[in-house]
Amino acid sequence: MNFSRFLRFLGVVSLVTLVSCDKDFTNVGIDIVGEDHYGLDQTYFDVMAYNQNTGAVQANDMAINSLGYYNNPVFGKTKASIVTQLELASTNPTFYANDITIDSVYMHVPYFATLTDVDETSGDPIYRLDSILPAHQVGTALPKIKLSVYESGYAIQDFDPSSGLQQPQYYYSDQLAEFEGNLANGGQRINTDNTNADTPATTDFSQNDQFVFRDKEIKILRPSGTVKERLAPGIYLNLNKTFFENKIINAPSGVLLNNNTFRNYFRGLLFKAEAAAGFENQGAMARLNFSRGTITILYKDFSSSTGTEKVRKKMVLNFGPRTINFFETDYVNPISTPDVVNGDQRLYLKGGQGSMAVLNLFNPTDNIGFDANGNQVNTPNGISDELDRLRNPADGKKWLVNEANLVFHIDKDQMQLPTDINGKKAPEPNRVLLYDLNNNRPLVDYSADLSTSASVKNNKFIHGGIISKDSDGRGEFYKIRLTRHIQNLIYNDSTNVRLGLVVTENINNVNRAFLRAPFSFANRINKYIPAMAVVNPLGTILYGGHPNVPENKRIRLQVYYTKPD
């Protein structure tokens, strides 16, 4: 036995001793194994995985919202619309004049954008937009969508009346028709301004029928043409002044007193996205934090009850507190009947109102069991024989599991073949999330991983799930480390729970969302999905664990271990 293997043997002896004394042992030296694995022994175990459609999902009050119309060359067309409540930034305003004039009403919802440079000629900042589909290049025009803004007449509830107001009221991604059926103001669109943002003398439809997600700083000009205010890139719309004069300035007495009465009076705005004429096969979609949106009303009024000359004043309406995202999609999972016994050959992960995968580690064959003394009996015990033998090795020498991974290979042929009208291949999700489906919570490896990155979306990179790309920038695989999970299965006799696999927008958010129609698995009912799978509109196609999948592409549990001599 060489010295390094002797040290590993001592580690095994110590670990086995520790397990016998305390089931909640502390892992030492985990996550420091290099990619060459120092000559450790390696083996693979089967993984059964099948597709599961999510159907409509809870989509209210998400940290990130999607807005737009986008045709993914692999997963089809999706229209994402939003309804938001509104609140007065300052309640109970006082109006003095009887003939108040509104100068302008504009709305701004900032995009996720990064300041990259400054234009040497104009001095204007140059931004790169993040979270826009298709991927945006600085200075290039994005495809267009049709964007309509309406007054909503639907009263959004905080609590569910059917529960006696004891439970929160949830809203789902397929409820757009209900809200459209309750539009106020005669269903009139209030974003009808056709003035070009850069050259006011020019007429265009960039604020409605030909809306564009622009990467430029927004300049609000004075009548003289000089810049009065600069805003970061975002949705910027001039809204109908007459509508807001009637709704706000001439509001009935008492409705502006506080935000409870105001939200009941002005029930919010509906932002409906559709395909723009000429862009039915492309479109664009943004992910943004809608709660950061504002509406600014500029008007002229007396400064006091005794004033004789009008001055310019400003009133601000904030978006929220409640928002709801709606998804209309023609996506249909090609696996209409999942193989829950052998698993599917392909796994279709799609965010939003899409699909996920259900995984079961180890071969399900169960012909043996073990009695209290560790003796094998030929009686099934509800535990995989593979896992049983790891827990109860014939020679009594348990392996020390140094590292365990699941590697999900991307079906590059299917993901690269279709292209959009510009010849671009389907965008791929940057990350997937593996979680305990039985209990709808993160794995222990997730919780134990404290690694951080310059980009917060790449935090917990040891646990992984981040896409690995080839030299062409296309995805090859996702790798997830679950060493502690496997150790708990072997040393602590933890339950071999089913695992869920979804795309995720942000690994740091562990909130969950309800499914409108829960699904069953292994005699259980699942009601939830990770919330960050709802807000990510992307999808990917992975090879499954079915025996017909080539071994080098098949999902298998990869284990690096040390076995005492």
C-alpha positions in Angstrom: 0.0 0.0 0.0 1.5 3.3 -1.0 1.5 6.3 1.4 -1.4 8.2 -0.3 -3.6 5.1 -0.3 -2.6 4.5 3.4 -3.8 8.0 4.2 -7.1 7.4 2.4 -7.5 4.1 4.4 -7.0 6.0 7.7 -9.7 8.4 6.5 -12.1 5.5 5.8 -11.4 4.0 9.3 -12.0 7.4 10.9 -15.2 8.0 8.9 -16.7 4.6 9.7 -15.9 5.1 13.4 -17.5 8.5 13.2 -20.6 7.2 11.5 -21.1 4.5 14.1 -21.1 7.2 16.9 -23.0 10.1 15.3 -25.2 9.9 12.2 -24.8 13.6 11.6 -21.1 13.4 10.8 -19.2 16.4 9.4 -17.6 16.0 6.0 -14.0 16.9 5.8 -12.0 17.4 2.6 -15.1 17.3 0.4 -15.1 19.6 -2.7 -11.3 19.8 -2.8 -10.8 16.8 -5.1 -9.2 18.0 -8.4 -10.4 17.2 -11.9 -7.8 14.4 -12.2 -9.3 12.9 -9.0 -5.8 11.8 -7.9 -6.2 8.3 -9.2 -9.4 7.5 -7.2 -11.5 4.5 -8.1 -14.5 5.4 -10.3 -17.8 3.7 -11.0 -21.2 4.5 -12.4 -24.8 3.8 -11.3 -28.0 4.0 -13.3 -30.3 6.9 -13.2 -33.9 6.7 -14.4 -35.3 10.1 -15.6 -38.5 11.0 -17.3 -40.4 14.1 -18.5 -43.1 15.9 -16.6 -45.1 18.8 -18.0 -45.7 21.6 -15.4 -48.8 23.1 -17.0 -49.9 26.5 -15.7 -47.8 27.8 -12.8 -48.2 30.3 -10.1 -46.9 33.6 -11.6 -47.7 36.3 -9.1 -45.2 38.6 -7.3 -42.1 37.1 -9.0 -38.7 38.7 -8.5 -38.3 38.8 -12.2 -41.0 39.1 -14.9 -41.0 38.3 -18.6 -42.6 40.6 -21.2 -42.6 40.2 -24.9 -43.2 37.8 -27.8 -40.5 35.4 -28.8 -40.2 32.5 -31.2 -37.7 30.0 -29.9 -36.5 27.9 -32.8 -36.7 24.7 -30.7 -39.5 25.4 -28.2 -41.9 27.5 -30.2 -43.7 30.8 -29.6 -44.4 32.4 -26.3 -46.3 35.6 -25.5 -45.5 37.0 -22.0 -47.9 39.6 -20.6 -48.0 41.3 -17.2 -50.5 43.0 -15.0 -49.4 45.2 -12.2 -51.0 47.1 -9.4 -50.2 50.8 -8.8 -49.5 52.8 -5.7 -49.2 56.5 -5.0 -45.7 57.4 -4.0 -47.3 60.2 -1.9 -50.8 59.7 -0.7 -53.6 62.2 -0.3 -52.3 64.8 -2.7 -53.9 68.3 -2.8 -54.9 70.0 -6.0 -55.6 73.7 -5.8 -56.6 74.9 -9.3 -59.9 73.9 -11.0 -58.3 73.7 -14.4 -55.1 71.7 -13.8 -53.2 71.0 -17.0 -51.2 67.8 -17.4 -48.0 68.5 -19.4 -47.0 64.8 -19.8 -47.3 61.3 -18.4 -44.5 58.9 -18.9 -43.7 55.4 -17.7 -40.3 53.9 -17.1 -39.3 50.3 -16.2 -35.5 49.8 -16.2 -33.9 46.8 -17.9 -31.1 44.8 -16.4 -28.3 46.7 -18.1 -24.5 47.1 -17.7 -22.7 50.4 -18.4 -19.8 49.3 -20.7 -18.4 52.5 -22.1 -18.9 56.2 -23.0 -19.4 57.5 -26.5 -16.3 59.7 -27.3 -18.3 62.1 -29.4 -21.5 62.6 -27.5 -20.4 61.7 -24.1 -23.5 59.5 -23.8 -23.1 56.2 -21.8 -23.1 52.9 -23.7 -25.0 50.0 -22.2 -25.2 46.3 -22.7 -28.7 44.9 -22.1 -28.9 41.7 -20.1 -31.8 39.2 -20.1 -33.1 40.1 -23.5 -34.1 37.6 -26.2 -32.6 37.3 -28.7 -29.2 38.2 -27.3 -28.5 41.9 -27.8 -25.5 43.4 -29.4 -24.7 47.0 -28.6 -25.9 49.4 -31.2 -28.0 46.8 -33.1 -31.7 46.9 -33.5 -33.8 44.2 -31.9 -36.8 42.6 -33.5 -40.1 44.3 -32.7 -43.2 43.4 -30.7 -46.7 44.8 -30.4 -47.2 46.2 -26.9 -50.6 47.4 -25.6 -51.2 49.0 -22.2 -54.8 48.9 -20.7 -56.4 49.9 -17.5 -57.2 46.7 -15.6 -60.6 46.4 -14.0 -59.8 43.1 -12.2 -59.6 43.4 -8.5 -56.4 41.5 -7.4 -57.0 40.0 -4.0 -54.3 39.6 -1.3 -56.2 36.7 0.4 -58.3 33.9 -1.0 -62.0 34.4 -0.4 -62.6 30.7 -0.7 -60.4 30.1 2.4 -62.2 32.6 4.5 -59.4 35.0 3.8 -57.0 32.7 5.7 -54.7 31.8 2.8 -52.9 34.0 0.3 -54.5 34.4 -3.1 -52.4 32.9 -5.9 -52.6 33.7 -9.6 -51.5 31.6 -12.5 -49.8 31.9 -15.8 -52.9 31.0 -17.8 -55.3 33.6 -16.4 -54.8 36.3 -19.1 -58.3 35.8 -20.5 -59.9 36.5 -17.2 -58.0 39.8 -16.9 -58.7 40.8 -20.5 -62.4 40.1 -19.8 -62.3 42.8 -17.1 -60.6 45.7 -18.8 -61.7 49.2 -17.7 -61.9 52.4 -19.7 -63.8 50.7 -22.4 -60.8 48.6 -23.2 -59.0 51.6 -24.7 -55.2 51.4 -25.1 -53.5 54.2 -23.2 -50.0 54.0 -24.9 -51.1 55.6 -28.2 -48.2 58.2 -28.5 -46.5 57.7 -31.9 -43.7 60.2 -31.3 -40.2 59.0 -32.0 -38.1 58.9 -28.8 -35.0 60.4 -30.4 -36.6 62.9 -32.9 -39.9 64.1 -31.6 -40.9 65.6 -34.9 -40.9 62.1 -36.4 -43.9 59.8 -36.2 -43.3 56.1 -35.6 -44.9 53.3 -33.6 -42.0 52.3 -31.4 -44.1 52.8 -28.3 -46.9 50.4 -29.3 -47.3 48.5 -32.5 -43.6 48.4 -33.3 -42.1 48.4 -29.8 -38.4 47.8 -29.5 -36.2 47.0 -26.5 -33.6 49.7 -27.0 -30.1 49.8 -25.5 -29.9 53.6 -25.4 -30.0 55.9 -22.5 -33.4 57.7 -22.3 -33.3 61.5 -22.5 -36.2 63.6 -21.4 -36.0 66.9 -23.2 -37.2 70.4 -22.3 -39.2 72.3 -24.9 -36.0 74.0 -25.9 -34.5 70.7 -26.8 -32.0 70.5 -24.0 -31.8 67.4 -21.8 -33.8 67.7 -18.6 -33.4 64.2 -17.2 -31.5 61.0 -18.1 -32.8 57.5 -17.5 -31.1 54.1 -17.8 -32.3 51.9 -20.7 -35.8 50.6 -20.1 -39.4 50.5 -21.2 -40.3 54.1 -21.8 -43.8 55.1 -22.9 -45.7 58.3 -23.1 -49.1 57.6 -21.8 -52.5 59.2 -22.5 -52.7 62.5 -20.7 -56.5 62.8 -20.9 -56.9 59.3 -19.3 -54.7 60.3 -16.3 -56.4 63.7 -15.9 -59.7 62.0 -15.6 -58.4 59.1 -13.4 -56.1 61.0 -11.1 -56.6 64.8 -11.2 -60.4 64.5 -11.3 -60.6 61.5 -9.1 -63.6 61.2 -6.8 -63.2 62.4 -3.2 -61.3 60.1 -0.9 -59.9 57.6 -3.4 -56.4 59.1 -3.2 -56.5 59.2 0.6 -54.4 56.0 1.0 -53.1 53.2 -1.1 -55.7 50.7 0.0 -58.6 52.8 -1.4 -56.5 53.8 -4.3 -55.7 50.2 -5.4 -59.4 49.4 -5.2 -60.2 52.5 -7.3 -57.4 52.2 -9.9 -56.9 48.4 -10.2 -53.7 48.5 -12.2 -52.4 48.2 -15.7 -52.3 45.3 -18.1 -49.3 45.1 -20.5 -50.2 42.7 -23.3 -47.5 41.5 -25.7 -48.2 40.1 -29.2 -46.4 39.6 -32.5 -45.7 42.8 -34.4 -46.6 42.9 -38.0 -43.7 41.6 -40.0 -42.1 39.9 -36.9 -44.5 37.0 -36.4 -41.6 34.5 -36.7 -39.2 36.4 -34.5 -40.1 38.9 -31.8 -38.2 39.8 -28.6 -38.6 39.2 -24.9 -37.2 40.9 -21.8 -36.8 39.7 -18.3 -37.0 42.6 -15.9 -38.1 43.6 -12.4 -41.4 45.1 -13.0 -41.7 46.3 -9.4 -39.1 49.0 -10.2 -41.4 50.6 -12.7 -42.9 54.1 -12.2 -45.4 56.4 -13.9 -44.5 60.1 -13.6 -47.3 62.7 -14.1 -46.1 66.3 -14.7 -48.8 68.9 -14.3 -49.3 72.6 -13.5 -51.1 73.8 -10.4 -51.1 76.6 -7.9 -48.4 76.3 -5.2 -51.0 76.8 -2.4 -54.7 77.6 -1.9 -53.9 81.3 -2.2 -51.6 81.0 -5.2 -52.2 83.0 -8.3 -49.5 81.6 -10.6 -49.2 77.9 -11.6 -46.0 76.0 -11.1 -44.9 72.7 -12.4 -45.5 69.7 -10.1 -44.8 66.0 -10.2 -46.8 63.0 -9.1 -45.3 59.5 -9.1 -47.1 56.2 -9.2 -45.1 53.1 -8.3 -45.7 49.7 -9.7 -46.9 47.0 -7.3 -47.1 45.7 -4.8 -48.6 42.8 -6.8 -47.7 41.7 -10.3 -48.8 38.7 -12.3 -47.1 37.2 -15.4 -49.1 35.5 -18.1 -47.8 33.0 -20.6 -49.3 31.9 -23.9 -47.3 29.3 -25.6 -47.6 26.8 -28.4 -44.9 24.6 -26.8 -45.9 20.9 -26.7 -43.6 18.4 -25.1 -42.9 15.7 -27.7 -43.0 13.1 -24.9 -46.7 12.9 -24.4 -46.5 9.7 -22.4 -43.4 9.6 -20.2 -41.8 6.2 -19.5 -41.9 6.2 -15.8 -40.4 2.7 -15.6 -37.3 2.8 -17.9 -37.1 6.6 -18.3 -37.2 8.7 -21.4 -34.4 8.9 -24.0 -34.6 12.7 -24.1 -35.5 15.2 -21.4 -37.1 18.5 -22.4 -36.6 21.2 -19.8 -38.5 24.4 -20.5 -39.1 27.3 -18.1 -42.2 29.2 -17.6 -45.3 27.2 -18.4 -43.2 24.3 -19.6 -41.7 21.0 -18.5 -39.1 19.5 -16.1 -37.6 16.1 -15.4 -38.1 13.6 -12.5 -35.0 11.5 -11.5 -34.6 8.3 -9.5 -31.0 7.4 -8.5 -29.8 3.8 -8.7 -31.3 0.8 -10.5 -34.8 0.2 -9.0 -34.4 -3.6 -8.8 -35.3 -4.7 -5.3 -34.8 -8.4 -4.6 -32.9 -8.4 -1.3 -32.8 -6.7 2.1 -30.8 -6.8 5.3 -31.8 -7.7 8.8 -30.8 -5.8 12.0 -27.5 -7.6 12.2 -26.6 -6.7 8.6 -27.3 -10.1 7.2 -28.7 -10.4 3.7 -32.2 -11.7 3.3 -33.9 -12.4 0.1 -36.8 -10.2 0.8 -37.4 -6.9 -0.9 -37.2 -3.9 1.5 -38.2 -1.0 -0.7 -34.6 0.0 -1.3 -32.6 -0.3 -4.5 -30.3 -3.4 -4.3 -27.5 -1.2 -5.6 -27.9 1.2 -2.7 -28.3 -1.7 -0.3 -25.0 -3.2 -1.2 -23.3 0.1 -0.8 -24.7 0.4 2.7 -23.9 -3.2 3.5 -20.8 -4.4 1.6 -20.1 -8.1 1.6 -16.6 -7.6 3.1 -17.9 -5.0 5.6 -15.7 -2.3 4.2 -17.7 0.7 3.2 -16.4 2.9 0.4 -15.3 6.4 1.2 -17.2 8.5 -1.4 -14.9 11.3 -2.3 -17.0 12.9 -5.0 -20.3 12.2 -6.8 -21.7 13.9 -9.9 -24.5 13.8 -12.3 -23.6 14.9 -15.8 -26.4 15.8 -18.2 -25.3 15.8 -21.8 -27.1 18.2 -24.1 -28.5 16.8 -27.3 -26.5 19.2 -29.5 -28.1 17.9 -32.7 -31.6 18.9 -31.7 -30.5 22.2 -30.0 -28.4 23.3 -33.0 -30.4 22.3 -36.0 -33.2 24.9 -35.9 -32.4 28.5 -36.3 -34.4 31.7 -36.2 -35.0 34.0 -39.1 -31.6 35.5 -38.6 -29.9 32.2 -38.6 -29.3 32.2 -34.8 -29.5 28.9 -32.9 -31.8 28.5 -29.9 -30.5 30.3 -26.8 -29.6 27.9 -23.9 -30.3 28.3 -20.2 -27.1 29.1 -18.3 -28.0 26.9 -15.4 -30.2 24.0 -14.3 -31.2 23.2 -10.7 -31.4 19.7 -9.1 -33.5 19.5 -6.0 -35.3 17.2 -3.6 -38.7 16.7 -5.2 -40.1 14.7 -2.3 -39.8 17.6 0.0 -39.4 20.5 -2.5 -36.2 21.8 -1.0 -32.6 22.2 -2.0 -30.1 19.3 -1.7 -27.7 19.3 1.2 -24.9 20.0 -1.4 -26.6 23.2 -2.3 -26.9 24.4 1.2 -23.3 23.5 2.1 -21.8 25.2 -0.9 -20.8 28.8 0.1 -18.7 29.5 -3.1 -19.4 32.9 -4.7 -18.7 34.4 -8.1 -18.4 37.9 -9.6 -21.8 37.1 -11.1 -24.2 36.2 -8.4 -26.0 33.8 -10.8 -22.8 31.7 -10.8 -22.7 31.4 -7.0 -22.5 27.9 -5.6 -20.4 26.9 -8.6 -19.0 23.8 -6.8 -22.5 22.4 -6.6 -22.7 23.4 -10.2 -25.4 23.1 -12.8 -23.7 25.8 -14.9 -23.6 25.1 -18.7 -20.3 23.9 -20.1 -19.7 25.1 -23.7 -17.7 24.0 -26.6 -15.3 26.2 -28.7 -18.3 27.4 -30.8 -20.1 28.7 -27.7 -22.7 26.0 -27.7 -23.6 23.9 -24.7 -22.2 20.5 -24.2 -23.3 19.4 -20.7 -24.4 20.5 -17.2 -22.6 18.9 -14.3 -24.0 18.8 -10.7 -22.1 17.7 -7.7 -24.1 15.9 -5.1 -21.4 14.3 -2.9 -23.0 14.9 0.4 -26.3 13.7 -0.8 -24.8 10.4 -1.8 -22.9 10.2 1.4 -26.1 10.6 3.4 -27.7 7.8 1.4 -24.9 5.4 2.2 -23.7 6.4 5.7 -26.9 7.8 7.2 -29.5 5.6 5.5 -31.2 8.7 4.3 -34.3 8.2 2.0 -33.5 7.9 -1.6 -35.8 10.7 -2.6 -36.9 11.5 -6.1 -35.1 14.5 -7.6 -36.5 17.3 -9.8 -34.5 18.9 -12.6 -35.5 22.4 -13.9 -33.9 25.4 -15.7 -33.3 28.2 -13.3 -32.9 32.0 -13.6 -31.1 32.6 -10.3 -29.5 29.8 -8.1 -29.7 32.0 -5.0 -33.5 32.1 -4.9 -35.1 29.0 -3.3 -38.7 30.1 -3.3 -41.3 27.8 -4.8 -44.4 28.4 -6.9 -47.6 26.4 -6.9 -48.6 24.3 -9.9 -52.2 24.8 -11.0 -52.6 21.1 -11.6 -50.3 19.0 -9.2 -48.8 15.9 -10.6 -48.2 12.5 -9.0 -45.0 10.4 -8.7 -44.1 7.4 -6.6 -47.5 7.5 -4.8 -46.9 11.2 -3.9 -48.6 14.4 -5.1 -46.3 17.3 -6.0 -47.8 20.8 -5.8 -44.8 23.0 -6.4 -41.9 23.9 -8.7 -38.9 26.2 -8.0 -40.0 29.8 -8.6 -36.9 30.6 -10.7 -37.9 27.9 -13.2 -41.1 30.0 -13.8 -39.2 33.2 -14.7 -36.7 31.7 -17.0 -38.3 31.3 -20.5 -35.5 29.2 -22.0 -35.2 25.5 -22.5 -32.8 22.7 -23.3 -32.9 19.1 -24.5 -30.8 16.6 -22.6 -30.1 12.9 -23.0 -31.9 10.7 -20.6 -30.9 7.5 -18.7 -32.8 5.1 -21.0 -30.7 2.0 -22.0 -31.1 3.0 -25.7 -29.1 6.2 -25.1 -25.4 5.7 -25.9 -23.4 5.2 -22.7 -21.2 8.2 -23.3 -24.3 10.4 -23.4 -26.5 8.7 -20.9 -27.3 10.2 -17.5 -25.4 8.1 -14.9 -24.4 8.8 -11.3 -20.6 9.2 -11.4 -18.9 8.2 -8.1 -15.2 8.6 -7.2 -14.4 6.6 -4.1 -11.7 5.0 -2.0 -12.1 1.4 -0.8 -10.0 0.1 2.1 -7.5 -2.6 1.2 
